[in-house]
Amino acid sequence: MRKFGNLQAVYMSFYSKELYQDIVKNWSGICISYFLLLIMLYLMPEMFRFHRTIAEYVDEHSPKLLAQVPVITIKKGEVSMDAASPHFIPFPNKPDPLVIIDTSGTIDSLDNSTAFVLLTKNRMLLKREANDVRTIDLKEIDSLSVDKKRVGEWIELFKDWIALITFPVVFAITAALYFLLALLAVSVGRLFTRILNVDLNYQAILRLVIVSFTPATALQAAHSLLDIDFPMGMSVSFLLTLGYLYNAIWVNAAKEQ
């Protein structure tokens, strides 16, 4: 039976040889719950910093963007606006168009354009990639009015929710990366077991690897919370993990003797 729970293991991973012995003797499987806790430990400050960066960018640039938004009216699927057509809304601090509104029919495509949105008299074109443009027919819209206030509300929603919306994707990518690093560390761990002459199976080494990630992950999280750059952070963290892994295997070798 395990002596230490996941939360205890987080802080004991920095110093406790008893923890690393318990991981080999009493823990089972590949400790998925601890692995997920570790990803959360890494991601929470990273997502907080991401949200703060997005919020600062939006607060700085949105007033300039909103100042160029005309009043757009859609009635029975047809677009009109209170500005000359075509109307261009550029990127922040760049002259290239981000949004084009053209009810005159002069522009009907996003080909060779930097714009991501083109609003014509009866269609909206959205560019997701260079060769991936989605066309939305506006004929189903009976009545809609868009002005600076409404666009501002949309921007605020984007600012408030973008970190939460992207979190599942970021979590999946981070978990996959950590697991690949864990498999690489297991290969090194098997070398350590031969050097230290200790008999550990693959799952036991993997459990030791996952818990050995904790100090390095905490170091990365601290840098994120304090908004301090961490040059070569991934490489330094991996080497630190291997150092803890060697110690974890060594304390189990010492117990066998």
ZIVEN-V207560 format. One record per residue. N is the residue number from 1. BURIAL is 1 if it has 9 or more other C-alpha atoms within 8 Angstrom, else 0. D_LAST is the distance of its C-alpha to the last C-alpha in Angstrom with 2 decimals. Layout:
N/BURIAL/D_LAST  N/BURIAL/D_LAST
This chain:
1/0/22.70  2/0/22.34  3/0/22.03  4/0/23.75  5/0/26.99  6/0/28.04  7/0/29.93  8/0/27.14  9/1/24.78  10/1/27.39  11/0/27.20  12/1/23.54  13/1/22.61  14/0/23.59  15/0/20.99  16/0/18.74  17/0/15.00  18/0/15.42  19/1/17.96  20/1/15.93  21/1/13.25  22/1/16.35  23/1/17.89  24/1/15.34  25/0/15.18  26/1/18.82  27/1/21.05  28/0/23.03  29/0/25.15  30/0/25.56  31/1/26.51  32/0/30.14  33/0/31.31  34/1/28.97  35/1/30.05  36/1/33.68  37/0/33.15  38/1/31.76  39/1/34.88  40/0/37.07  41/1/35.40  42/1/36.28  43/1/39.71  44/0/41.36  45/1/41.96  46/1/42.77  47/1/45.39  48/1/46.75  49/1/47.27  50/1/48.83  51/1/51.21  52/0/52.17  53/0/52.87  54/1/55.03  55/1/56.86  56/0/57.66  57/0/58.91  58/1/61.06  59/0/62.51  60/0/63.43  61/1/65.02  62/1/66.32  63/0/69.50  64/0/70.64  65/1/69.93  66/1/71.70  67/0/74.73  68/0/75.42  69/1/75.16  70/1/78.64  71/1/79.75  72/1/79.11  73/1/80.95  74/1/80.51  75/1/83.33  76/1/83.60  77/1/81.07  78/1/82.82  79/1/81.41  80/1/83.46  81/1/82.62  82/0/84.41  83/0/83.75  84/0/85.09  85/0/83.56  86/1/81.28  87/1/79.11  88/1/75.91  89/1/72.99  90/1/70.86  91/1/67.17  92/0/66.36  93/0/67.34  94/0/68.34  95/0/71.73  96/0/70.40  97/1/71.19  98/1/68.52  99/1/70.99  100/1/74.42  101/1/77.08  102/1/80.08  103/1/82.69  104/1/85.25  105/0/83.73  106/0/83.30  107/0/79.53  108/0/78.19  109/0/74.87  110/1/71.66  111/0/71.71  112/0/71.20  113/0/70.77  114/0/67.96  115/1/68.83  116/1/66.53  117/1/69.29  118/1/72.91  119/1/75.21  120/1/78.50  121/1/81.49  122/1/79.87  123/1/76.33  124/1/73.02  125/1/70.83  126/1/67.15  127/1/65.19  128/0/61.50  129/0/60.95  130/0/63.31  131/0/64.40  132/0/63.69  133/1/66.59  134/0/67.16  135/0/70.75  136/0/71.69  137/0/75.24  138/1/76.68  139/1/79.43  140/0/77.72  141/1/77.82  142/1/81.00  143/1/80.71  144/0/78.11  145/0/78.38  146/1/75.75  147/1/76.20  148/1/74.25  149/0/73.28  150/0/71.84  151/1/69.94  152/1/68.59  153/0/67.31  154/0/65.57  155/1/63.95  156/0/62.70  157/0/61.23  158/0/59.49  159/1/58.10  160/1/56.86  161/0/55.32  162/1/54.14  163/1/50.57  164/0/50.23  165/0/51.90  166/0/49.66  167/1/46.41  168/0/45.60  169/0/46.04  170/0/44.02  171/1/41.25  172/0/41.13  173/0/41.12  174/1/38.40  175/1/36.18  176/0/36.71  177/0/35.90  178/0/32.69  179/0/31.60  180/0/32.38  181/1/30.36  182/1/27.45  183/1/27.68  184/0/27.79  185/1/24.72  186/1/22.85  187/0/23.73  188/1/22.25  189/1/19.13  190/1/18.68  191/0/18.95  192/1/16.23  193/1/13.82  194/0/14.83  195/0/14.54  196/1/10.99  197/0/10.11  198/1/9.35  199/0/11.65  200/0/14.10  201/0/17.69  202/0/20.75  203/0/21.62  204/1/18.30  205/1/18.59  206/1/22.24  207/1/21.59  208/1/19.34  209/1/22.15  210/1/24.84  211/1/23.38  212/1/22.57  213/1/26.31  214/1/27.21  215/1/27.35  216/1/29.33  217/1/31.56  218/1/32.26  219/1/33.18  220/1/35.61  221/1/37.03  222/1/37.69  223/1/39.58  224/1/41.64  225/1/42.49  226/0/43.58  227/0/45.31  228/0/43.62  229/0/43.35  230/0/39.86  231/0/40.41  232/0/38.06  233/0/36.40  234/0/34.87  235/0/33.35  236/0/32.02  237/1/30.60  238/1/28.86  239/0/27.27  240/1/26.16  241/1/24.66  242/1/22.69  243/0/21.40  244/1/20.25  245/1/18.80  246/1/16.69  247/0/15.42  248/1/14.92  249/1/12.79  250/1/10.81  251/1/10.13  252/1/8.97  253/1/6.64  254/0/5.34  255/0/5.50  256/0/3.81  257/0/0.00
